[in-house]
Amino acid sequence: EVVGDFVALKRAGQNFVGICPFHDDRNPSMHVSPKLGIFKCFVCDAKGNAVHFLMEHEKISYPEALRYLAKKYNIPIEEDRPETVEETAARNEKESLYIVNAFAEKYFMEQLHNSEEGKMLGLSYFKERGFKDSTIEHFHLGYNPGAWDSFTQAALKNGFKKEQLLKLGLTKQSESGKLYDFYRGRVIFPIHSTLGKVIGFGGRVLKKDDKIAKYFNSPESEIYHKSDTLYDLYLAKKAIRSQDNVFLVEGYTDVISMVESGIENVVASSGTSLTEGQIKILSSQTKNITVLYDGDAAGIKASLRGIDLLLAKGLNVRVVLLPDGEDPDSFAKKHRDSELADYLSNNATDFLLFKAQILSKDAGNDPMKKAAMINEMIKSIADVPDTIARALYVKECADRFGIPETTLNDGLRKLMWKKIKGDSGTPPEIKPETTTSTEKPSLTDA
């Protein structure tokens, strides 16, 4: 049960198996035995009980793991007295940062619901976006007042240190030494770890000003690493595992609107290109990923390379292209519940075929562009680890582009040989005047 909160497990006799999160695992190599109360990976040799798993997976101490389990299973912990903020900070600097963020989250939520400014500006913004009260509460949305340092002063009065606020990016310091709120005048989107702890924030400005970034996000810190974080994973992971699929979008409001429309297995990359860390997290939850795109051609092309990384990890990637002018946020608002679910189901396309379609439109009838496009497709197919899938993709591309399979296989063979040798050179070029080559055995089954 504990391991299953972080890794998708499947029954294997009396035990369970899953993708090991402690190394680059593509086939389930971690075994979990409820009877023995242990887990063990037969590749990287990670092993231990539920407490050890939490310590290793979340990089937390033994007492922290015990407290997490006690809270999860409603087991009382007897302590002489609650720790003060100062004692907690002295015991564990990392834990103190979590406490500061928890205070900030509570402060922003109280300002949203209880202050006149928060209700008039922040709450009205969320209402205009169509968010329900239950949704606002579910995601712990908040508001930072527009005053220069209202949050900073509140945090200092509650015993938190300036250094902590600066380290987390909640507070900034001017050249003259004056402290001010980083998120002042913005609505707040808290970002949670897989344990549910607040690790960072996103803040959206409400005033229209081209000179100011629309979104501010927490800087890298000891507890927040953007490349290893997916927005809403903490709330979505149960739905992801039960449906064995995850929808990947870009922004906070995309996630929130889709959840309101009944799609709970959704996470956001928070505006970044997909990273190895994010892909590793996704693969521990499911092998099936559906990426949602709006109709912006430039945005689609920019993100194609990052999604190739998903294929290289053996994931089944599908794409849903939304109508022109729509993004997941706006489209979800217009199509509630079954309508949205039906659209996503009926319009999901295999990623490589989608990529071929996008690139072929751009290439048109230009022989040089078409050759470059085919080389790009060969490079993507080479990333697919499954030999049968590679063979099927070669056949599909050959039919689509009118290129002999032998020609594609020849280019694929050369590229894969370079990968085996560790040569990261460019893929072999397909000449515009492609002709049928002598039949050779296919290396898609090598």
VMD Tcl script that draws the C-alpha trace (Angstrom):
set ca {
  {0.00 0.00 0.00}
  {2.81 2.43 0.85}
  {4.90 1.59 -2.22}
  {1.76 1.62 -4.38}
  {1.28 5.31 -3.56}
  {4.38 6.06 -5.63}
  {4.72 3.15 -8.07}
  {2.09 1.43 -10.23}
  {2.11 -2.19 -9.02}
  {0.70 -5.31 -10.66}
  {0.04 -8.59 -8.88}
  {2.43 -11.46 -9.60}
  {1.31 -14.45 -7.56}
  {1.49 -13.53 -3.88}
  {3.70 -10.53 -4.61}
  {3.57 -7.38 -6.73}
  {5.93 -6.02 -9.38}
  {6.52 -2.52 -10.69}
  {8.97 -0.16 -12.38}
  {11.81 0.54 -9.96}
  {12.05 4.30 -9.27}
  {15.66 4.07 -8.12}
  {17.25 3.42 -11.51}
  {16.43 3.79 -15.22}
  {14.04 0.84 -15.31}
  {12.01 0.00 -18.42}
  {10.77 -3.44 -17.44}
  {9.31 -4.10 -13.97}
  {12.22 -5.24 -11.82}
  {11.05 -4.22 -8.35}
  {9.19 -6.86 -6.35}
  {7.04 -6.08 -3.33}
  {6.09 -8.77 -0.81}
  {3.17 -7.87 1.50}
  {3.74 -11.10 3.42}
  {7.36 -10.28 4.22}
  {6.78 -6.52 4.34}
  {9.71 -5.74 2.04}
  {10.54 -4.50 -1.45}
  {13.55 -5.49 -3.54}
  {14.82 -4.50 -6.97}
  {16.67 -7.33 -8.68}
  {18.62 -4.92 -10.90}
  {19.90 -2.09 -8.67}
  {19.48 -4.06 -5.40}
  {17.41 -1.36 -3.67}
  {15.57 -3.04 -0.82}
  {13.99 -2.60 2.58}
  {10.66 -2.08 4.30}
  {8.02 0.64 3.90}
  {10.00 3.14 5.98}
  {13.18 2.52 3.98}
  {11.26 2.98 0.73}
  {9.94 6.37 1.84}
  {13.34 7.51 3.04}
  {14.99 6.61 -0.26}
  {12.20 7.75 -2.59}
  {11.47 11.08 -0.90}
  {15.00 11.72 0.43}
  {13.71 12.19 3.97}
  {14.97 11.15 7.40}
  {13.81 8.18 9.46}
  {11.70 10.35 11.84}
  {10.13 12.15 8.87}
  {9.14 8.83 7.30}
  {7.60 7.68 10.59}
  {5.63 10.91 10.95}
  {4.33 10.59 7.39}
  {3.13 7.02 7.99}
  {1.62 7.94 11.36}
  {-0.38 10.75 9.77}
  {-1.44 8.60 6.81}
  {-2.74 5.76 8.99}
  {-3.98 7.86 11.92}
  {-1.45 6.42 14.34}
  {-0.84 8.76 17.29}
  {2.76 9.67 18.07}
  {3.51 10.42 21.71}
  {5.77 13.45 22.11}
  {6.49 15.41 25.27}
  {5.39 18.67 23.63}
  {5.09 20.17 20.14}
  {8.28 21.59 18.69}
  {8.64 25.32 18.32}
  {9.58 26.81 14.96}
  {13.10 27.49 16.28}
  {13.57 23.90 17.49}
  {12.34 22.46 14.22}
  {14.68 24.71 12.24}
  {17.60 23.70 14.43}
  {16.75 19.99 14.08}
  {16.31 20.02 10.39}
  {16.86 22.97 8.08}
  {15.13 21.18 5.22}
  {12.03 20.52 7.30}
  {11.99 24.17 8.33}
  {11.68 25.17 4.67}
  {8.60 22.97 4.35}
  {7.14 24.69 7.41}
  {7.76 28.14 5.91}
  {6.01 27.09 2.69}
  {3.11 25.61 4.66}
  {2.74 28.92 6.49}
  {2.84 30.78 3.15}
  {0.19 28.51 1.64}
  {-2.12 29.08 4.61}
  {-1.50 32.82 4.51}
  {-2.30 33.06 0.79}
  {-5.47 31.02 1.22}
  {-6.65 33.18 4.13}
  {-5.99 36.34 2.15}
  {-8.01 34.99 -0.78}
  {-11.05 34.14 1.31}
  {-10.97 36.59 4.23}
  {-9.49 39.88 3.03}
  {-11.45 42.44 1.04}
  {-8.66 42.77 -1.49}
  {-8.35 39.01 -1.86}
  {-12.07 38.51 -2.41}
  {-12.39 41.47 -4.77}
  {-9.34 40.68 -6.92}
  {-8.13 37.13 -6.35}
  {-11.38 35.28 -5.71}
  {-13.22 37.17 -8.44}
  {-10.45 36.18 -10.90}
  {-10.91 32.49 -10.11}
  {-14.68 32.87 -10.32}
  {-14.35 34.52 -13.73}
  {-12.30 31.52 -14.84}
  {-15.28 29.38 -13.84}
  {-13.62 27.63 -10.90}
  {-15.98 26.30 -8.25}
  {-15.45 26.90 -4.52}
  {-14.71 23.20 -4.07}
  {-12.05 23.38 -6.80}
  {-10.40 26.44 -5.28}
  {-10.23 24.60 -1.96}
  {-9.08 21.34 -3.58}
  {-6.02 23.00 -5.15}
  {-5.37 25.32 -2.17}
  {-5.43 28.38 -4.42}
  {-4.58 31.71 -2.79}
  {-3.74 35.38 -3.19}
  {-0.78 37.56 -2.19}
  {-1.86 41.17 -1.46}
  {-0.50 43.98 -3.61}
  {1.15 45.78 -0.70}
  {4.94 45.92 -0.87}
  {5.74 43.47 1.95}
  {2.54 42.25 3.63}
  {3.46 38.56 3.47}
  {7.10 39.15 4.42}
  {6.13 41.11 7.53}
  {3.58 38.47 8.55}
  {6.19 35.71 8.17}
  {8.82 37.60 10.18}
  {6.32 38.31 12.97}
  {5.61 34.56 13.16}
  {9.25 33.77 13.86}
  {10.50 32.84 10.39}
  {13.91 34.03 9.30}
  {14.71 36.39 6.47}
  {17.23 33.89 5.10}
  {14.54 31.21 4.80}
  {12.17 33.54 2.95}
  {14.92 34.58 0.55}
  {16.07 31.01 -0.01}
  {12.56 29.92 -1.00}
  {12.01 32.94 -3.21}
  {8.96 34.08 -1.28}
  {10.74 37.32 -0.47}
  {13.20 39.35 -2.52}
  {15.65 42.02 -1.41}
  {16.31 45.26 -3.29}
  {19.77 46.77 -3.80}
  {19.02 49.13 -0.93}
  {18.33 46.16 1.35}
  {14.55 46.56 1.46}
  {12.56 43.30 1.60}
  {9.49 42.87 -0.59}
  {7.00 40.13 -1.53}
  {7.95 38.26 -4.70}
  {4.31 37.36 -5.48}
  {2.66 40.62 -4.48}
  {-0.60 41.28 -6.33}
  {-0.76 37.75 -7.77}
  {-3.06 34.77 -7.44}
  {-1.18 31.76 -6.08}
  {-0.95 28.13 -7.25}
  {0.81 25.99 -4.60}
  {2.99 23.14 -5.90}
  {3.09 19.95 -3.81}
  {5.49 17.04 -3.53}
  {4.34 13.45 -3.95}
  {3.90 13.42 -0.15}
  {1.62 16.45 -0.29}
  {4.11 18.94 1.17}
  {4.28 22.44 -0.32}
  {7.56 22.73 -2.21}
  {6.95 25.84 -4.32}
  {4.47 28.30 -5.80}
  {3.35 29.73 -9.09}
  {1.94 33.25 -9.10}
  {-0.08 34.85 -11.88}
  {-0.26 38.62 -12.24}
  {-3.75 40.14 -12.46}
  {-2.83 43.48 -14.01}
  {-2.10 43.63 -17.72}
  {1.48 44.79 -18.13}
  {3.69 43.65 -21.01}
  {6.79 44.58 -19.01}
  {5.98 42.09 -16.24}
  {6.05 38.31 -16.67}
  {2.57 36.80 -16.49}
  {3.79 33.99 -14.21}
  {6.41 33.98 -11.48}
  {7.59 30.59 -10.22}
  {9.62 29.54 -7.20}
  {13.38 29.35 -7.79}
  {15.31 26.13 -7.33}
  {15.82 25.33 -3.67}
  {16.71 22.47 -1.38}
  {13.10 21.26 -1.52}
  {12.03 22.34 -5.02}
  {13.56 21.06 -8.23}
  {11.45 22.02 -11.22}
  {12.90 19.35 -13.49}
  {11.74 16.64 -11.05}
  {8.29 18.10 -10.40}
  {4.90 17.68 -12.08}
  {2.03 19.93 -11.05}
  {-0.92 18.03 -9.52}
  {0.84 14.64 -9.37}
  {0.09 14.35 -5.65}
  {-3.65 14.68 -6.26}
  {-3.72 12.82 -9.58}
  {-1.59 9.74 -8.95}
  {-4.45 7.55 -7.71}
  {-6.53 8.30 -10.83}
  {-3.48 7.80 -13.05}
  {-2.89 4.30 -11.72}
  {-6.56 3.30 -11.73}
  {-6.99 4.41 -15.37}
  {-3.47 3.40 -16.43}
  {-3.05 6.64 -18.38}
  {-1.98 10.21 -17.71}
  {-2.88 13.36 -19.61}
  {0.03 15.79 -19.90}
  {-0.68 19.52 -20.29}
  {1.40 22.65 -19.88}
  {-0.10 24.98 -17.28}
  {-1.79 25.18 -13.89}
  {-5.19 26.31 -15.18}
  {-5.14 23.59 -17.84}
  {-4.99 21.01 -15.06}
  {-7.61 22.70 -12.90}
  {-10.17 23.09 -15.69}
  {-9.75 19.48 -16.78}
  {-10.24 18.24 -13.23}
  {-13.41 20.30 -13.00}
  {-14.57 18.57 -16.17}
  {-14.08 15.15 -14.62}
  {-10.58 14.32 -15.94}
  {-8.58 13.65 -12.78}
  {-5.58 11.80 -14.25}
  {-3.88 14.97 -15.49}
  {-0.57 16.68 -14.65}
  {1.32 19.69 -16.00}
  {4.97 20.21 -16.89}
  {4.50 23.82 -15.70}
  {5.74 25.41 -18.90}
  {9.03 23.51 -19.15}
  {10.13 21.03 -21.78}
  {9.92 17.48 -20.52}
  {12.94 16.40 -18.50}
  {14.45 13.02 -17.69}
  {13.33 13.43 -14.09}
  {9.72 14.13 -15.01}
  {9.65 11.20 -17.42}
  {11.02 8.89 -14.74}
  {8.21 9.94 -12.42}
  {5.57 9.42 -15.10}
  {6.89 5.99 -16.04}
  {6.61 4.86 -12.41}
  {2.88 5.63 -12.54}
  {1.87 4.36 -15.99}
  {3.26 3.41 -19.38}
  {0.51 5.29 -21.23}
  {0.81 9.05 -21.73}
  {-1.53 11.29 -23.72}
  {-0.19 14.75 -24.57}
  {-2.66 17.58 -25.21}
  {-1.73 20.22 -27.78}
  {-3.48 23.39 -28.81}
  {-3.49 24.40 -32.47}
  {-0.30 26.47 -32.29}
  {2.01 24.94 -34.92}
  {5.14 26.64 -33.58}
  {4.50 25.35 -30.07}
  {3.93 21.83 -31.33}
  {7.20 21.72 -33.29}
  {9.14 23.09 -30.33}
  {7.95 20.28 -28.06}
  {8.29 17.35 -30.46}
  {11.93 16.73 -29.51}
  {11.14 16.53 -25.79}
  {8.42 13.96 -26.35}
  {10.86 11.76 -28.26}
  {12.40 11.17 -24.84}
  {9.18 9.45 -23.79}
  {9.52 6.98 -26.65}
  {13.11 6.25 -25.69}
  {11.88 5.16 -22.26}
  {9.50 2.65 -23.81}
  {6.34 4.64 -23.07}
  {3.21 4.49 -25.18}
  {2.67 8.11 -26.25}
  {-0.53 9.41 -27.81}
  {-1.47 12.94 -28.81}
  {-4.73 14.87 -28.84}
  {-4.77 17.99 -31.03}
  {-7.33 20.53 -29.87}
  {-9.25 22.76 -32.31}
  {-7.62 26.00 -33.47}
  {-7.74 28.72 -30.85}
  {-8.35 26.30 -27.99}
  {-6.09 25.16 -25.16}
  {-6.92 22.52 -22.52}
  {-8.21 25.23 -20.16}
  {-10.64 26.86 -22.58}
  {-11.67 23.61 -24.26}
  {-12.45 21.91 -20.95}
  {-14.67 24.84 -19.91}
  {-16.77 24.39 -23.03}
  {-17.02 20.60 -22.83}
  {-17.93 19.20 -19.46}
  {-17.74 15.62 -18.21}
  {-18.66 13.00 -20.85}
  {-18.21 15.40 -23.80}
  {-14.59 16.08 -22.92}
  {-13.85 12.43 -22.12}
  {-15.34 11.33 -25.46}
  {-13.33 13.91 -27.40}
  {-10.07 12.87 -25.75}
  {-10.80 9.21 -26.41}
  {-11.91 9.63 -30.02}
  {-9.12 12.01 -31.07}
  {-6.06 10.38 -29.49}
  {-3.42 9.61 -32.15}
  {-0.18 7.68 -31.93}
  {2.60 10.21 -31.37}
  {4.95 9.14 -34.16}
  {2.14 9.14 -36.71}
  {1.10 12.56 -35.43}
  {4.68 13.78 -35.78}
  {4.84 12.47 -39.32}
  {1.65 14.31 -40.17}
  {2.93 17.60 -38.73}
  {6.31 17.37 -40.46}
  {4.85 16.32 -43.80}
  {2.61 19.38 -43.85}
  {5.64 21.58 -43.32}
  {7.70 19.76 -45.97}
  {5.04 19.91 -48.66}
  {6.41 18.80 -52.04}
  {9.94 20.15 -51.48}
  {12.29 17.13 -51.99}
  {14.98 18.47 -49.64}
  {12.51 19.23 -46.87}
  {10.89 15.85 -47.35}
  {14.26 14.09 -47.07}
  {15.03 16.02 -43.86}
  {11.61 15.08 -42.50}
  {12.15 11.38 -43.21}
  {15.54 11.50 -41.50}
  {13.87 13.08 -38.49}
  {11.31 10.27 -38.41}
  {14.06 7.64 -38.62}
  {15.74 9.24 -35.64}
  {12.49 9.04 -33.65}
  {11.86 5.42 -34.64}
  {15.38 4.53 -33.48}
  {14.42 5.75 -30.00}
  {11.67 3.12 -29.73}
  {13.14 0.22 -27.70}
  {10.60 -2.43 -28.76}
  {11.70 -4.22 -31.94}
  {8.18 -5.10 -33.12}
  {7.00 -1.54 -32.62}
  {9.97 -0.27 -34.65}
  {9.10 -2.60 -37.52}
  {5.47 -1.43 -37.51}
  {6.52 2.23 -37.49}
  {8.86 1.63 -40.44}
  {6.03 0.03 -42.41}
  {3.63 2.87 -41.56}
  {6.14 5.56 -42.57}
  {7.02 3.73 -45.78}
  {3.34 3.61 -46.76}
  {2.73 7.23 -45.76}
  {5.74 8.73 -47.56}
  {5.96 6.34 -50.51}
  {9.47 5.24 -49.52}
  {10.59 1.57 -49.74}
  {10.84 -0.10 -46.34}
  {14.34 -1.30 -47.28}
  {15.50 2.29 -47.64}
  {14.13 3.26 -44.26}
  {15.58 0.13 -42.67}
  {18.97 0.91 -44.16}
  {18.98 4.37 -42.57}
  {17.65 2.95 -39.31}
  {20.33 0.25 -39.27}
  {23.14 2.80 -39.63}
  {21.71 5.07 -36.95}
  {21.20 2.23 -34.46}
  {24.72 1.00 -35.11}
  {25.99 4.45 -34.16}
  {23.88 4.34 -30.98}
  {25.33 0.94 -30.08}
  {28.88 2.25 -30.63}
  {28.09 5.30 -28.50}
  {28.42 7.64 -31.47}
  {26.05 10.57 -31.11}
  {26.56 11.72 -34.69}
  {23.78 12.89 -36.96}
  {21.46 10.32 -38.51}
  {22.27 9.06 -42.02}
  {20.75 11.21 -44.67}
  {18.04 10.05 -47.02}
  {18.71 11.56 -50.43}
  {15.86 13.39 -52.16}
  {16.24 11.05 -55.18}
  {15.51 7.93 -53.11}
  {15.31 4.72 -55.10}
  {14.60 1.14 -54.17}
  {17.74 -0.45 -52.75}
  {18.76 -4.07 -52.74}
  {16.72 -6.06 -50.24}
  {18.57 -6.49 -46.96}
  {17.58 -8.06 -43.63}
  {15.83 -5.52 -41.38}
  {17.56 -4.51 -38.15}
  {14.27 -3.48 -36.60}
  {14.32 -7.00 -35.17}
  {17.94 -6.78 -34.04}
}
mol new
graphics top color blue
foreach p $ca { graphics top sphere $p radius 0.5 }
foreach p [lrange $ca 0 end-1] q [lrange $ca 1 end] { graphics top cylinder $p $q radius 0.2 }
display resetview
